[in-house]
């Protein structure tokens, strides 16, 4: 009775994690494209790319720990 909610919550938060991973992957890809298209070297652009990359890999590591299946 009490444990049936646990599976439902895990599934809900796993879906949120997967959607967040997809969003951060798009952000990371966009920041890489912006950096490649930039004519001059800009530390702000590089910092944005590195931050987006770090967030994406952190979420990826969390998904691996939780054993989330990506569909």
C-alpha positions in Angstrom: 0.0 0.0 0.0 2.7 2.5 1.0 5.3 1.3 -1.4 3.3 1.6 -4.6 3.8 5.4 -4.6 7.6 4.9 -4.6 7.7 3.4 -8.1 5.4 6.1 -9.4 7.6 8.9 -8.0 10.7 7.3 -9.4 9.2 7.0 -12.8 8.0 10.7 -12.7 11.4 12.0 -11.6 13.2 9.8 -14.1 11.1 11.3 -16.9 12.0 14.8 -15.6 15.7 13.9 -15.5 15.6 12.6 -19.1 13.8 15.7 -20.4 16.3 18.0 -18.5 19.2 16.0 -20.0 17.8 16.6 -23.5 17.4 20.3 -22.8 21.0 20.6 -21.5 22.3 18.7 -24.5 20.7 21.2 -26.8 22.1 24.1 -24.8 25.5 22.5 -24.9 25.3 22.0 -28.7 24.1 25.5 -29.2 26.9 27.0 -27.2 29.4 24.9 -29.2 28.0 26.2 -32.4 28.2 29.8 -31.2 31.8 29.3 -30.1 32.7 27.9 -33.5 31.0 30.7 -35.3 32.6 33.4 -33.2 35.4 35.3 -35.0 37.4 36.3 -32.0 38.3 34.5 -28.9 35.8 35.3 -26.1 36.2 34.0 -22.6 32.5 34.5 -21.9 31.4 32.2 -24.7 33.9 29.6 -23.7 32.7 29.8 -20.1 29.1 29.3 -21.2 30.1 26.2 -23.2 32.0 24.7 -20.4 29.2 25.3 -17.9 26.7 23.7 -20.3 29.0 20.8 -20.8 29.5 20.3 -17.0 25.7 20.4 -16.3 25.0 17.9 -19.0 27.7 15.4 -17.8 26.5 15.8 -14.2 23.0 14.9 -15.2 24.3 12.0 -17.3 26.3 10.7 -14.3 23.2 11.0 -12.1 21.1 9.1 -14.7 23.7 6.3 -14.7 23.7 6.1 -10.9 19.9 5.9 -10.9 20.0 3.4 -13.8 17.6 5.3 -16.0 16.7 3.8 -19.3 16.8 6.3 -22.1 14.2 5.6 -24.8 
